[in-house]
Amino acid sequence: MKIIVLNGSPKGIESATMQYILYIQKKFPQHELKILNIAQQIKKLENNEEKFKEIIDDVKNSDGVIWGFPLYVMLVPSQYKRFIELITERKKEVAFTDKYTAVLATSIHFYDHTAINYMNGICDDFEMKFVGSFSADMFDLMFPKKREQLIIFAENLFNAIENNLPTTRKNLPLVKQAFEYVPGNLGKEVARIDTNGKKVLIITDSVDRSTNLGKMIQQFQSCFSTEIEIINIYDLEIKGGCLGCIQCGYDNICVYKDKDEFTEFWSVKLESADILVFAGNIVDRYLSSRWKMVFDRSFFNGHIPTLRERQFGFLISGPLGQIANLRQIIESIAELQDSNLVDIITDEYADSKTIDSLIYNFGKNLIIFSNSGYKKPQTFLAVGGNKIFRDAVYGRMRFVFQADHRHYEEHGFYDFPHNDKYAKKMNEKFIPLTQNEKFRKVFYSVLKTEMIKPLKSVVDNPDK
Ligand SMILES: Cc1cc2nc3c(=O)[nH]c(=O)nc-3n(C[C@H](O)[C@H](O)[C@H](O)COP(=O)(O)O)c2cc1C
């Protein structure tokens, strides 16, 4: 059997993920696993149609496809996403249709689920037969029990292909509506929003005023009494996607620092804004690969939230309501930056007046929340995610991400081991006492009222 492995690591064969593939190859010598370094040669694939065609022909002539990639900022690396876009732009989906497929990703399990969901969606859109996914921790391969699971995963894929087994589909095709947004005139009676000295910055991948997104941006700008700055990420000189070299781990300096404009864009432009409005078109089941490149390249900041305490907002054109995975990614980006996501306005309402009023209200809320310093409490998205970072930076990743470690130490990110004196006292007292059955009965009968006592005392003395 011939399996094509589409390698999404910008590091090419020197990739952790590819070691998993090479291991499978050793265990199943009867099958051929042909690795194609997609992410590493994305520029070539983009500029040289013949090279791209060779990849497509390999896929066409294969019995199955493995999408193998490292997690990059909750998704696949931007270079890999660009490849996925090229398949659609060049109308080559048919090479993938009806092929058996599986996903193999490595990561530290930080938002690996969103990347897997994304790839599952892409495979469904290409009408592939999705057998399953295997999301390994980067170093799982070192453990015999984990290797056993990897072998079962591979066996299952080969078995599905050999026996032409049926596969389930997770995602319905996206339905795109043909709606043209026609922004209304705000009129003299509508007060233009005063930024109150707050710096509002729009970052977008399209300013084309013939598109819904371009018009939504323009409408947003016209709601304010002063000019709102806009940066088109296509105007920035960005040499390429993140290379995964991790040299930034030592001091947050990207190898591209003096070679392109990205570091300055992030550290000077973005970081000096109080309010950030991200605008983009949905491309497949995410934003564009250009946007992905921006998020990947921001990795030079390591795991440090450099855009803390800001107000975030999104203007999106496309079927966001059908892509819960993307909504979750957007919400997570804001939460993990320790910032407040005010709203996401899309053109899905297919009613220009509604969109006008939402955009105006959105502009107002951005300023109101910025003035009051409001920040929604973080949910599991950031509370859980940050614990993964905390453990990784404190432990096995510290020698690589030394800049993160210094920042985490200085800013109280290491909230463990827990030193909650009250909790310690209660545990020491009640754990031995509850061994006694009689005491336990009484204990659980008063627990409800006792638990809310400290909260109640706040409610009873609201001005204290
Ligand atoms: C730019 C960048 C972004 C990353 N983002 C994530 C992430 O969102 N979640 C995660 O668990 N790991 C993340 N990682 C870690 C890699 O996924 C992990 O090290 C992977 O095993 C590398 O595989 P490779 O050697 O095949 O490229 C990131 C690494 C880099 C360089």
PDBQT file of the ligand as one rigid body, heavy atoms in Angstrom, charges set to zero:
ROOT
HETATM    1  C1  LIG A 501       5.284  28.718  16.466  1.00  0.00    +0.000 C 
HETATM    2  C2  LIG A 501       4.939  27.544  17.320  1.00  0.00    +0.000 A 
HETATM    3  C3  LIG A 501       3.661  27.428  17.800  1.00  0.00    +0.000 A 
HETATM    4  C4  LIG A 501       3.300  26.343  18.587  1.00  0.00    +0.000 A 
HETATM    5  N1  LIG A 501       2.017  26.260  19.017  1.00  0.00    +0.000 NA
HETATM    6  C5  LIG A 501       1.628  25.198  19.746  1.00  0.00    +0.000 A 
HETATM    7  C6  LIG A 501       0.269  25.080  20.186  1.00  0.00    +0.000 A 
HETATM    8  O1  LIG A 501      -0.595  25.913  19.901  1.00  0.00    +0.000 OA
HETATM    9  N2  LIG A 501      -0.047  24.014  20.950  1.00  0.00    +0.000 N 
HETATM   10  C7  LIG A 501       0.868  23.072  21.308  1.00  0.00    +0.000 A 
HETATM   11  O2  LIG A 501       0.507  22.146  22.010  1.00  0.00    +0.000 OA
HETATM   12  N3  LIG A 501       2.158  23.143  20.873  1.00  0.00    +0.000 NA
HETATM   13  C8  LIG A 501       2.551  24.175  20.109  1.00  0.00    +0.000 A 
HETATM   14  N4  LIG A 501       3.839  24.249  19.651  1.00  0.00    +0.000 N 
HETATM   15  C9  LIG A 501       4.756  23.131  19.918  1.00  0.00    +0.000 C 
HETATM   16  C10 LIG A 501       4.880  22.170  18.731  1.00  0.00    +0.000 C 
HETATM   17  O3  LIG A 501       3.622  21.788  18.265  1.00  0.00    +0.000 OA
HETATM   18  C11 LIG A 501       5.613  20.900  19.130  1.00  0.00    +0.000 C 
HETATM   19  O4  LIG A 501       6.865  21.225  19.603  1.00  0.00    +0.000 OA
HETATM   20  C12 LIG A 501       5.696  19.923  17.961  1.00  0.00    +0.000 C 
HETATM   21  O5  LIG A 501       5.958  18.641  18.472  1.00  0.00    +0.000 OA
HETATM   22  C13 LIG A 501       6.830  20.259  16.991  1.00  0.00    +0.000 C 
HETATM   23  O6  LIG A 501       6.785  19.318  15.938  1.00  0.00    +0.000 OA
HETATM   24  P1  LIG A 501       7.783  19.306  14.724  1.00  0.00    +0.000 P 
HETATM   25  O7  LIG A 501       9.155  19.069  15.288  1.00  0.00    +0.000 OA
HETATM   26  O8  LIG A 501       7.288  18.171  13.887  1.00  0.00    +0.000 OA
HETATM   27  O9  LIG A 501       7.708  20.623  14.008  1.00  0.00    +0.000 OA
HETATM   28  C14 LIG A 501       4.249  25.338  18.896  1.00  0.00    +0.000 A 
HETATM   29  C15 LIG A 501       5.552  25.468  18.412  1.00  0.00    +0.000 A 
HETATM   30  C16 LIG A 501       5.896  26.553  17.628  1.00  0.00    +0.000 A 
HETATM   31  C17 LIG A 501       7.300  26.672  17.104  1.00  0.00    +0.000 C 
ENDROOT
TORSDOF 0
